[in-house]
Amino acid sequence: MILSIIKVGGNVIDFPEKLEEFLYLFSKFPGKKILVHGGGVMASKFGESMGVMPEMVDGRRITDKDTLDIVTMVYAGLINKQIVAKLQSLKQNALGMTGADGNLIRSVKRPVKTIDYGFVGDIQEINIELVQTLLENNLVPVICAITHDQKGQLLNTNADSIASELATSLSKKYKVNLYFCFNKSGVLIDEKNEQSIVPLINEDIYTELKKENVIHSGMIPKLDNAFAALHKGVNHVWIGKAENLLLAAKGKLSGTTIEKHRYDLY
């Protein structure tokens, strides 16, 4: 059985019309599916309005206690429940969750090395039995970017990492396809030119594009997670514009497909 794990980012969530369009497409997406969402753009705006300025390193948020409170309120509260309500209106029996709910995702606080990321979680374990039960009962999990350490501490956790770890863990039970939806047409040679899509990336190409600074910032963890997922059993990874999600599901040429090795190109 095919399971699709679809991640949508803050640059879609932050705009009501884009989010409405995306959720409609998601509701039409065939088969078993899970939605993973971030919301960093909205969290940053809420934080700024409260005098808490966002601090980012290589596309990842530094999370002090005040920032953790804000992202928990925004991700697990406002965004998650808005998405669930909209999906219910589209006849999708969605269930909004954090990693703490049902012990869904257990993480550990990231150790301090060269950078102290604060209350950021590195995923240790996915409760795949819980996810399987939800899917078998025709529920659509909607999972936000908050996990826990099973000791009472919530942790801000990269939504791309959550999607990737869910995909790899569930690949033991399903044939898993992973989709990263955001506000660009795919990986771009020129980020200002939506037509400059790189249709397929393997690890060699990825290395070169990073050296040339074509791929940088938030795209780096996104692609790192994509390759990690492929190496751990995920069937297919795609990244592209949220509005092209159904085209991608039908195998139409849209966005960027991620492959492991050069020989996959031929």
C-alpha positions as CSV (number, residue, x, y, z in Angstrom):
1,M,0.0,0.0,0.0
2,I,1.2,3.5,-0.9
3,L,1.4,6.1,1.8
4,S,2.1,9.7,1.0
5,I,3.7,12.0,3.5
6,I,3.3,15.6,2.5
7,K,5.1,18.5,4.2
8,V,3.9,22.1,3.7
9,G,5.9,25.1,4.8
10,G,5.2,28.5,6.4
11,N,5.5,30.4,3.1
12,V,2.2,28.6,2.1
13,I,0.6,28.6,5.5
14,D,1.1,32.3,6.0
15,F,-1.1,33.2,3.1
16,P,-4.8,32.2,3.5
17,E,-5.5,31.9,-0.2
18,K,-2.5,29.7,-0.8
19,L,-3.4,27.6,2.2
20,E,-7.0,27.2,1.0
21,E,-5.8,26.1,-2.4
22,F,-3.2,23.7,-1.0
23,L,-5.7,22.0,1.4
24,Y,-8.2,21.6,-1.4
25,L,-5.5,19.8,-3.5
26,F,-4.4,17.8,-0.4
27,S,-8.1,16.7,0.1
28,K,-8.0,15.3,-3.5
29,F,-4.7,13.6,-3.1
30,P,-5.3,9.8,-3.5
31,G,-4.7,7.1,-0.9
32,K,-3.4,7.1,2.7
33,K,-1.7,10.4,3.6
34,I,-0.2,12.4,6.4
35,L,0.3,16.1,6.5
36,V,3.3,17.6,8.3
37,H,3.4,21.4,8.7
38,G,5.8,24.1,9.9
39,G,4.8,27.7,10.3
40,G,8.0,29.5,10.8
41,V,7.0,32.7,8.9
42,M,3.9,33.1,11.1
43,A,5.9,32.3,14.3
44,S,8.5,34.9,13.4
45,K,5.8,37.5,12.9
46,F,4.1,36.7,16.2
47,G,7.5,36.7,17.9
48,E,8.5,40.1,16.5
49,S,5.2,41.5,17.6
50,M,6.0,40.4,21.2
51,G,9.6,41.6,21.0
52,V,11.2,38.2,20.4
53,M,13.3,38.5,17.3
54,P,14.0,35.3,15.3
55,E,17.5,34.0,15.1
56,M,18.4,31.5,12.4
57,V,21.6,29.6,11.6
58,D,21.8,27.7,8.3
59,G,18.0,27.8,7.9
60,R,17.4,26.4,11.4
61,R,15.8,28.4,14.3
62,I,17.6,29.1,17.6
63,T,14.9,28.3,20.2
64,D,15.2,29.9,23.6
65,K,12.4,29.5,26.2
66,D,10.4,32.5,24.9
67,T,10.7,31.3,21.3
68,L,9.6,27.8,22.3
69,D,6.5,29.3,23.9
70,I,5.7,31.2,20.7
71,V,6.3,28.3,18.3
72,T,4.3,26.0,20.5
73,M,1.3,28.4,20.5
74,V,1.6,29.0,16.8
75,Y,2.4,25.6,15.4
76,A,0.4,23.3,17.8
77,G,-2.4,25.8,18.4
78,L,-3.4,28.3,15.8
79,I,-2.0,26.8,12.6
80,N,-2.7,23.1,13.4
81,K,-6.3,23.7,14.4
82,Q,-7.0,26.0,11.5
83,I,-5.7,23.3,9.1
84,V,-7.7,20.6,10.8
85,A,-10.9,22.7,10.7
86,K,-10.4,23.4,7.0
87,L,-9.8,19.8,6.2
88,Q,-12.9,18.8,8.1
89,S,-14.9,21.2,5.8
90,L,-13.4,19.3,2.9
91,K,-14.6,15.9,4.2
92,Q,-11.2,14.9,5.4
93,N,-11.3,13.4,8.9
94,A,-8.2,15.1,10.1
95,L,-6.6,14.7,13.5
96,G,-4.2,17.4,14.7
97,M,-1.2,16.3,16.7
98,T,2.1,17.2,18.2
99,G,4.8,14.7,18.9
100,A,3.8,14.6,22.5
101,D,0.2,13.3,21.7
102,G,0.1,9.6,22.0
103,N,3.9,9.6,22.4
104,L,4.0,10.1,18.6
105,I,7.5,11.5,18.3
106,R,10.2,11.2,21.0
107,S,13.2,13.5,20.7
108,V,16.2,14.6,22.6
109,K,17.4,18.1,23.1
110,R,20.1,18.8,20.6
111,P,23.5,18.7,22.3
112,V,25.6,21.9,22.2
113,K,28.6,21.7,19.9
114,T,29.6,24.8,17.9
115,I,26.1,26.2,18.1
116,D,23.6,26.1,21.0
117,Y,20.2,25.7,19.3
118,G,18.3,25.8,22.6
119,F,15.1,23.8,22.9
120,V,15.5,22.0,19.6
121,G,14.7,18.3,19.3
122,D,16.6,15.6,17.4
123,I,14.2,12.8,16.7
124,Q,14.9,9.5,18.4
125,E,11.7,7.4,17.8
126,I,8.4,7.4,15.9
127,N,5.4,5.6,17.3
128,I,4.6,3.8,14.0
129,E,2.0,1.6,15.6
130,L,0.0,4.7,16.6
131,V,0.3,6.1,13.1
132,Q,-0.8,2.8,11.5
133,T,-3.8,2.6,13.8
134,L,-4.9,6.1,12.8
135,L,-4.5,5.4,9.1
136,E,-6.3,2.1,9.3
137,N,-9.2,4.0,10.9
138,N,-9.3,6.4,7.9
139,L,-8.0,9.3,9.9
140,V,-5.6,11.9,8.4
141,P,-2.9,12.8,10.8
142,V,-1.9,16.5,10.7
143,I,1.4,16.8,12.6
144,C,3.1,20.0,13.7
145,A,6.7,20.7,14.3
146,I,6.7,20.2,18.1
147,T,8.0,17.0,19.7
148,H,8.8,16.0,23.3
149,D,11.5,14.2,25.3
150,Q,9.2,12.0,27.4
151,K,10.4,13.9,30.5
152,G,7.9,16.7,30.2
153,Q,9.9,19.0,27.9
154,L,8.5,20.1,24.5
155,L,11.0,20.7,21.8
156,N,10.9,22.7,18.6
157,T,11.7,20.2,15.8
158,N,12.4,20.9,12.1
159,A,9.2,19.9,10.1
160,D,11.3,18.6,7.2
161,S,13.1,16.3,9.6
162,I,9.7,15.1,11.0
163,A,8.4,14.4,7.5
164,S,11.6,12.6,6.6
165,E,11.7,10.5,9.8
166,L,8.1,9.6,9.5
167,A,8.7,8.5,5.9
168,T,11.7,6.3,6.8
169,S,10.0,4.7,9.8
170,L,6.8,4.0,8.0
171,S,8.6,2.6,5.0
172,K,8.9,-0.6,7.0
173,K,5.1,-0.9,6.7
174,Y,4.2,1.0,3.5
175,K,5.6,2.0,0.1
176,V,6.2,5.7,1.1
177,N,6.4,8.7,-1.2
178,L,7.6,12.0,0.4
179,Y,6.6,15.4,-0.9
180,F,8.0,18.7,0.2
181,C,5.6,21.6,-0.8
182,F,6.7,25.2,-0.5
183,N,6.4,28.5,-2.4
184,K,9.0,27.8,-5.1
185,S,8.6,25.7,-8.3
186,G,11.4,23.4,-7.1
187,V,15.1,23.7,-6.6
188,L,16.1,26.7,-8.7
189,I,19.4,27.7,-10.3
190,D,18.3,31.3,-9.9
191,E,16.0,31.8,-7.0
192,K,14.4,34.8,-8.7
193,N,13.6,32.8,-11.9
194,E,10.8,30.3,-11.4
195,Q,11.7,28.7,-14.8
196,S,15.2,27.8,-13.7
197,I,14.1,24.5,-12.1
198,V,16.6,21.7,-11.6
199,P,14.3,18.8,-12.5
200,L,16.4,16.1,-10.9
201,I,19.1,16.2,-8.3
202,N,21.4,13.4,-7.1
203,E,24.1,13.6,-4.4
204,D,26.9,14.6,-6.8
205,I,24.8,17.5,-8.3
206,Y,23.8,18.5,-4.8
207,T,27.4,18.7,-3.6
208,E,28.3,20.9,-6.6
209,L,25.3,23.2,-6.2
210,K,26.2,23.8,-2.6
211,K,29.8,24.6,-3.4
212,E,28.5,27.2,-6.0
213,N,26.1,28.6,-3.3
214,V,23.1,27.8,-5.6
215,I,21.7,25.8,-2.8
216,H,21.9,27.5,0.6
217,S,20.0,28.4,3.8
218,G,16.7,26.6,4.4
219,M,17.1,24.4,1.2
220,I,20.1,22.6,2.7
221,P,18.3,20.8,5.6
222,K,15.4,20.1,3.2
223,L,17.6,18.3,0.8
224,D,19.7,16.6,3.5
225,N,16.4,15.1,4.8
226,A,15.4,14.0,1.3
227,F,18.6,12.1,0.7
228,A,18.5,10.6,4.2
229,A,15.0,9.3,3.5
230,L,16.0,7.7,0.2
231,H,18.9,5.9,1.9
232,K,16.6,4.5,4.5
233,G,14.0,3.0,2.3
234,V,11.7,5.8,1.1
235,N,10.4,5.1,-2.4
236,H,10.3,8.6,-3.9
237,V,11.0,12.2,-2.9
238,W,9.7,15.3,-4.6
239,I,10.1,19.0,-3.9
240,G,8.1,21.8,-5.5
241,K,5.3,24.3,-5.5
242,A,2.3,23.4,-3.4
243,E,-0.1,24.1,-6.3
244,N,1.7,21.4,-8.3
245,L,1.1,18.6,-5.7
246,L,-1.5,16.7,-7.8
247,L,0.7,16.9,-10.9
248,A,3.5,15.4,-8.9
249,A,1.2,12.6,-7.7
250,K,0.3,11.8,-11.3
251,G,4.0,11.6,-12.3
252,K,3.8,14.8,-14.4
253,L,7.0,16.8,-14.9
254,S,6.8,19.4,-12.2
255,G,9.2,20.4,-9.4
256,T,12.4,18.6,-8.5
257,T,12.8,14.9,-8.1
258,I,15.5,13.7,-5.7
259,E,17.6,10.6,-6.6
260,K,20.4,8.9,-4.7
261,H,23.0,8.1,-7.3
262,R,24.2,9.3,-10.7
263,Y,23.1,6.0,-12.4
264,D,19.5,6.8,-11.4
265,L,19.6,9.5,-14.1
266,Y,19.7,7.0,-16.9
